Amino acid sequence: MKNRVKTVKVDYLARVEGEGALYIKVKGNEVLDVKFKIFEAPRFFEAFLRGRKYYEVPDITARICGICPIAYQMSSVHAFEDVFGAKVDGPLRELRRFIYCGEWIESHALHAFLLHAPDFLGYDDAIRMAKDHPDIVKKALIVKKIGNDIMARLGGREIHPVSVCVGGFYKVPTKRQMEALREDLKKGMDLSVELLRWVADLKFPDFEQDYEFVSLRHPDEYPFNEGRIVSNKGLDIQIREYEDNFVEEHIPYTNALHSYIKGRGSYMVGPLARINLNYDKLWDLTKDTLKSVGFKVPCRNPFKSIIARCAEMLYSFEEALRIINEYKEPNGPRIDYEIKAGRGFGCTEAPRGALYHRYDVAADGTVLSAKIVPPTAQNQKRMEDDLRAMAPSVMKLPYEKAVWRFEQAVRNYDPCISCATHFLKLEVEHS
């Protein structure tokens, strides 16, 4: 029995965006090998951005992801504004936060309740979960629709919005159009409180690691699209210093690059990282609700990322309502700027974590080179480390439960595999 070989295969991991595979080899309590393989084809966005005009890039990069297009647009426009010396503030800056609220709401609601919650309750999918928990699924769908409505109101449509541009927007809403969303936002905020309380009552595996959490941090607000890059282990840098501190490494068995901090190793980005590093910037209702359910920071259990995700969903409703209450129509939809040659850097917080862009631009606004580092690519090495730490105990479980727990651990990160290619076919060899 000691030399028995055990193999577990899951050809495709359900309830994630994209395709990939995992290989684990264990001998006794020793983990011999872990390979988290992303086998979805490379998409070459960085290559075919070369030669394009800067103003084409936001709409092109939005196509990297149908769930978080705003993040790709915002990271790109911030990078070009960095080159051109443009500073967007006032109502236009508020509108950028507003559309980001919509993206966080729709993305977090989708993942937490249609993709991740079934794991905690033993369901294969949200359809089966809805038979026993119809109210929860209905409430989550209502919340998601409100997030989509925010994106459509400001971006022109829900999927791949077309209003975001360098310097601001092509078109901005009137005060009356913003006010029309108020009642739905209030309803969504109340539902988000209920949904946050519900996920906090789920049963969470007892698993913690000594993570290095990385996110943006801003002195005055919970981070969406501005700030410094910080960690809980002393990192505190400007966005333009990203490549001086973070490394992408090609791994032969995957189509996504592995990221790590120079001299330190893997790190985590995403809701759990953000909330650990920016808890003090949450609005009062979100803080009070988290306190009432016993959630405390620092939280090092990745399975509780679903709580952090729902807390950010609630925060986004609070922030959206604040923006509506204070909104004054801008003098124009975008600011003026001078096109010039240079290198620009942008980093914003996608629902899944920090999203870094860097562009070299010619004097006529032509893109000479591009670098895009999605959050799932940054988390890939960290996911492998989690699976490696879990493997000795998880492999003692019955076959089906072991597979389930590994899949659940991957979904803690809400991986967007299509974004990461530059997921889960599971194969475990137990000897």
C-alpha positions in Angstrom: 0.0 0.0 0.0 2.9 2.4 0.7 3.9 2.3 -2.9 0.4 2.6 -4.3 0.1 5.2 -7.0 -3.1 7.3 -6.9 -4.1 9.4 -9.8 -6.9 12.0 -9.9 -8.0 13.6 -13.1 -10.5 16.5 -13.8 -10.4 17.3 -17.4 -12.0 20.8 -17.1 -12.5 22.8 -14.0 -16.0 24.2 -13.9 -17.1 27.6 -12.6 -14.0 29.5 -13.7 -13.4 31.6 -16.8 -11.0 29.7 -19.1 -9.3 26.3 -19.2 -6.3 24.8 -17.4 -4.9 21.8 -15.6 -3.2 20.8 -12.3 -0.6 18.1 -11.6 0.2 17.1 -8.1 2.6 14.3 -7.0 2.7 13.2 -3.4 4.8 10.6 -1.6 3.5 10.1 2.0 3.3 13.6 3.4 6.0 14.9 1.0 4.8 16.9 -2.0 7.1 16.1 -4.8 5.6 18.3 -7.5 2.8 20.8 -8.2 2.2 22.2 -11.6 -0.8 24.6 -12.2 -1.0 24.6 -15.9 -2.9 27.2 -18.0 -3.3 25.6 -21.4 -5.6 28.2 -23.0 -4.0 29.6 -26.1 -1.9 32.8 -25.8 -3.8 35.8 -27.0 -1.0 38.1 -28.1 -2.6 41.4 -27.0 0.7 43.0 -26.1 2.0 42.2 -29.6 -0.9 43.5 -31.7 -1.1 46.7 -29.7 2.2 47.7 -31.2 1.6 50.1 -34.1 -1.8 51.1 -32.9 -2.7 54.7 -31.8 -3.0 55.3 -28.1 -6.7 56.1 -28.3 -7.4 52.6 -29.7 -5.9 50.8 -26.8 -8.7 51.2 -24.1 -11.3 49.7 -26.4 -8.9 46.9 -27.5 -7.7 45.9 -24.1 -11.3 45.9 -22.8 -11.7 42.8 -25.0 -9.2 40.9 -22.9 -12.0 40.3 -20.4 -15.8 40.5 -20.7 -16.2 40.5 -16.9 -13.7 43.2 -16.0 -13.3 45.4 -19.1 -13.3 48.6 -17.1 -10.1 47.6 -15.2 -8.3 47.1 -18.5 -9.5 50.4 -19.9 -8.6 52.3 -16.7 -5.1 50.8 -16.4 -4.4 51.8 -20.0 -5.8 55.3 -19.8 -3.9 56.0 -16.6 -0.7 54.8 -18.4 -1.2 57.1 -21.4 -2.1 60.0 -19.1 1.1 59.4 -17.3 3.0 59.8 -20.6 1.1 62.9 -21.6 1.2 64.6 -18.2 -2.6 64.7 -17.9 -4.3 64.7 -14.5 -8.0 63.8 -14.3 -9.7 65.1 -11.2 -13.0 66.5 -9.9 -16.3 65.1 -11.3 -14.5 63.1 -14.1 -12.4 61.3 -11.5 -15.5 60.6 -9.5 -17.2 59.1 -12.5 -14.2 56.8 -13.0 -14.8 55.5 -9.5 -18.5 55.2 -10.2 -18.1 53.0 -13.2 -15.5 51.0 -11.3 -18.2 50.4 -8.6 -20.4 48.9 -11.2 -17.7 46.5 -12.4 -16.9 45.3 -8.8 -20.5 44.8 -8.0 -21.3 42.7 -11.1 -18.1 40.7 -11.0 -18.2 40.0 -7.2 -21.8 39.0 -7.3 -21.2 36.6 -10.2 -18.2 34.9 -8.6 -19.4 34.8 -5.0 -22.9 33.4 -5.6 -22.9 31.6 -8.9 -19.3 30.2 -9.0 -17.9 30.0 -5.5 -20.8 29.6 -3.0 -21.8 26.1 -4.4 -18.4 24.8 -3.2 -19.2 25.5 0.4 -22.6 23.9 0.3 -21.7 20.8 -1.7 -23.5 21.7 -5.0 -22.1 21.1 -8.4 -23.4 24.4 -9.7 -25.5 27.4 -8.9 -28.6 25.9 -10.7 -28.6 23.1 -8.2 -27.9 25.5 -5.3 -30.8 27.6 -6.4 -33.3 24.8 -5.8 -32.5 24.9 -2.1 -31.5 28.6 -1.8 -33.6 30.4 -4.4 -33.8 33.6 -2.4 -30.0 33.9 -2.2 -29.5 33.3 -5.9 -32.3 35.7 -6.9 -30.9 38.4 -4.6 -27.4 37.9 -6.1 -28.8 38.2 -9.6 -30.6 41.5 -8.7 -27.4 42.9 -7.3 -25.4 41.8 -10.3 -27.9 43.5 -12.6 -27.6 46.8 -10.7 -23.8 46.6 -11.3 -24.4 46.0 -15.0 -26.8 49.0 -15.1 -24.1 51.3 -13.6 -21.7 50.2 -16.4 -24.3 50.7 -19.1 -25.4 54.1 -17.8 -21.8 55.4 -17.9 -20.1 53.2 -20.4 -22.8 52.9 -23.1 -23.2 49.1 -22.6 -22.7 46.4 -20.1 -20.1 44.3 -21.9 -17.0 46.1 -23.2 -18.2 49.7 -22.5 -17.2 52.3 -25.1 -17.3 55.6 -23.2 -13.9 55.4 -21.4 -11.1 57.4 -23.1 -7.8 59.1 -22.3 -8.6 62.3 -20.4 -12.1 61.2 -19.2 -15.0 59.9 -21.2 -16.6 60.4 -24.7 -19.9 61.1 -23.0 -20.9 61.8 -19.4 -24.3 61.4 -17.7 -26.4 64.3 -16.4 -27.3 64.8 -12.8 -30.8 63.5 -13.5 -29.5 60.4 -15.1 -27.3 59.7 -12.2 -30.1 60.3 -9.7 -32.3 57.8 -11.6 -30.0 55.0 -10.2 -30.4 56.0 -6.6 -33.3 53.8 -5.5 -31.8 50.7 -7.2 -28.5 51.4 -5.5 -30.2 51.6 -2.1 -31.9 48.3 -2.8 -28.7 46.7 -3.8 -26.9 48.0 -0.7 -29.6 46.4 1.6 -29.4 43.2 -0.4 -25.6 43.2 -0.1 -25.8 43.4 3.7 -28.0 40.3 3.7 -25.7 38.5 1.2 -22.6 39.4 3.2 -24.2 38.0 6.4 -25.1 34.8 4.6 -21.6 34.0 3.3 -20.1 34.8 6.7 -22.1 31.8 8.1 -20.6 29.3 5.6 -18.3 26.7 6.9 -14.6 27.5 6.1 -11.7 25.0 6.0 -9.1 25.6 8.6 -6.2 26.8 6.4 -3.9 29.8 6.8 -0.7 30.8 5.2 1.9 33.6 5.8 0.9 35.6 2.7 2.4 38.7 1.3 -0.7 40.7 0.4 -0.2 43.3 -2.3 -2.6 46.0 -3.5 -2.9 49.7 -4.2 -3.3 52.0 -1.2 -4.5 55.6 -1.4 -4.3 58.0 1.6 -7.9 59.2 1.3 -10.0 56.3 -0.2 -10.4 52.6 -0.7 -8.3 51.9 -3.9 -9.9 51.6 -7.3 -7.6 53.3 -9.8 -5.0 55.4 -8.0 -2.4 55.0 -5.2 0.9 53.4 -4.3 1.7 49.7 -4.5 2.1 48.4 -0.9 2.3 45.1 0.9 2.0 43.9 4.5 5.7 43.1 4.5 7.1 46.5 3.9 6.7 47.1 0.1 5.7 50.7 -0.6 6.5 51.9 -4.2 5.2 54.1 -6.9 3.4 52.4 -9.8 6.3 53.2 -12.1 8.6 51.1 -9.9 6.6 47.9 -10.4 9.1 46.2 -12.7 12.0 47.1 -10.4 10.3 45.0 -7.7 8.2 42.3 -9.5 9.4 39.7 -11.9 7.5 37.7 -14.5 9.0 34.3 -15.3 8.2 31.9 -18.1 7.3 28.4 -16.9 7.5 25.6 -19.5 4.2 23.9 -18.5 1.9 26.9 -18.7 0.9 29.6 -21.1 0.8 32.2 -18.4 3.8 33.8 -16.8 4.5 33.4 -13.0 5.0 36.5 -11.0 7.0 36.9 -7.8 8.6 39.7 -5.8 12.3 39.9 -6.2 14.1 38.2 -3.3 10.8 37.2 -1.7 8.6 34.8 -3.7 4.9 34.6 -4.4 2.3 37.1 -3.3 -1.5 37.5 -3.3 -3.6 40.2 -5.0 -7.4 40.6 -4.9 -10.2 41.3 -2.4 -8.5 39.6 0.6 -5.3 41.4 0.0 -7.1 44.8 -0.5 -9.2 44.4 2.6 -6.3 43.4 4.7 -4.3 46.5 3.5 -7.1 49.0 3.3 -9.7 48.0 6.0 -9.5 51.5 7.5 -10.7 53.0 4.2 -14.0 51.1 4.1 -17.2 53.0 4.7 -19.1 52.6 8.0 -21.8 50.3 6.9 -19.3 47.8 5.5 -17.1 48.0 8.5 -20.0 47.6 10.9 -21.4 44.6 9.0 -18.0 42.9 9.0 -17.6 43.5 12.7 -21.1 42.0 13.3 -20.2 38.8 11.5 -16.8 38.5 13.3 -14.6 39.1 10.4 -11.2 40.5 11.5 -8.1 41.7 9.8 -5.5 40.4 9.1 -7.4 37.4 7.7 -5.0 34.8 6.3 -7.6 32.2 5.3 -8.0 32.3 1.5 -11.3 30.5 1.7 -12.7 33.6 3.5 -11.9 35.6 0.4 -15.7 35.2 -0.4 -16.4 37.4 2.6 -13.9 40.0 1.5 -15.4 39.9 -2.0 -18.9 40.5 -0.6 -17.7 43.3 1.7 -16.2 45.1 -1.4 -19.5 44.6 -3.1 -21.3 46.4 -0.3 -18.6 49.1 -0.2 -19.2 49.7 -3.9 -22.8 50.5 -3.3 -21.9 52.9 -0.4 -19.4 54.6 -2.6 -21.7 54.8 -5.6 -24.4 56.4 -3.5 -21.8 58.9 -2.1 -20.8 59.8 -5.7 -24.4 60.4 -6.8 -25.1 62.6 -3.8 -22.0 64.8 -4.4 -22.1 64.7 -8.2 -21.8 67.9 -10.2 -21.8 67.8 -14.0 -18.3 68.4 -15.4 -17.7 71.3 -17.8 -16.9 68.7 -20.5 -16.5 64.9 -20.9 -12.7 65.0 -21.0 -9.8 67.2 -20.4 -7.3 68.5 -22.9 -3.8 67.1 -23.1 -0.7 67.2 -25.3 0.4 64.0 -27.1 4.1 63.4 -26.6 6.6 60.5 -26.7 7.5 58.7 -23.5 6.9 55.7 -21.3 3.8 55.5 -19.1 2.7 53.3 -16.3 -0.8 52.5 -15.0 -2.1 50.1 -12.3 -5.7 49.8 -11.1 -7.6 47.3 -9.0 -9.5 44.9 -11.1 -12.1 42.8 -9.2 -9.4 40.0 -9.0 -6.5 42.2 -8.0 -4.0 44.7 -9.2 -3.7 45.1 -13.0 -0.5 46.6 -14.3 0.0 48.3 -17.8 3.1 49.9 -19.3 3.4 51.5 -22.7 6.1 53.1 -24.8 4.6 55.8 -27.1 6.0 57.7 -30.1 5.6 61.4 -30.6 2.5 60.9 -32.8 0.8 58.7 -30.2 1.7 55.3 -31.8 2.3 52.5 -29.4 5.8 51.1 -29.6 5.6 48.4 -26.9 3.1 47.2 -24.3 3.3 45.2 -21.1 0.2 43.9 -19.3 0.3 41.9 -16.1 -3.2 40.6 -15.2 -4.1 39.7 -11.6 -4.6 36.0 -12.3 -1.1 35.7 -13.7 0.2 37.4 -10.5 -1.8 35.0 -8.4 -0.8 31.8 -10.3 2.4 31.1 -8.3 0.5 31.8 -5.1 -2.2 29.4 -6.1 0.4 26.7 -6.6 1.9 27.4 -3.2 -1.6 27.0 -1.6 -2.2 23.7 -3.3 1.3 22.5 -2.3 0.6 23.4 1.3 -2.8 21.7 1.3 -1.8 18.5 -0.6 -0.6 16.3 2.3 -3.8 16.6 4.2 -6.2 16.8 1.3 -4.8 13.7 -0.3 -6.0 11.8 2.8 -9.6 12.6 2.0 -11.7 10.3 -0.2 -11.2 10.8 -3.9 -14.2 13.0 -4.6 -13.7 15.2 -1.6 -10.0 15.7 -2.5 -10.9 16.8 -6.0 -13.6 19.1 -4.6 -11.2 20.8 -2.1 -8.5 21.4 -4.7 -11.0 23.0 -7.0 -12.5 25.1 -4.2 -9.0 26.3 -3.3 -8.4 27.5 -6.9 -11.8 29.3 -7.0 -10.7 31.2 -3.9 -8.8 33.4 -6.3 -11.6 33.8 -8.9 -9.2 33.0 -11.6 -9.8 34.5 -15.1 -7.6 32.2 -17.1 -8.3 33.9 -20.5 -6.9 37.1 -19.0 -3.8 35.4 -17.7 -2.7 33.6 -20.9 0.3 35.7 -22.5 -8.0 25.7 -15.7 -8.8 23.0 -14.0 -7.7 19.7 -15.5 -6.6 18.0 -12.3 -4.1 15.1 -12.2 -2.8 13.9 -8.8 -0.1 11.2 -8.6 0.1 9.8 -5.1 2.9 7.3 -4.6 
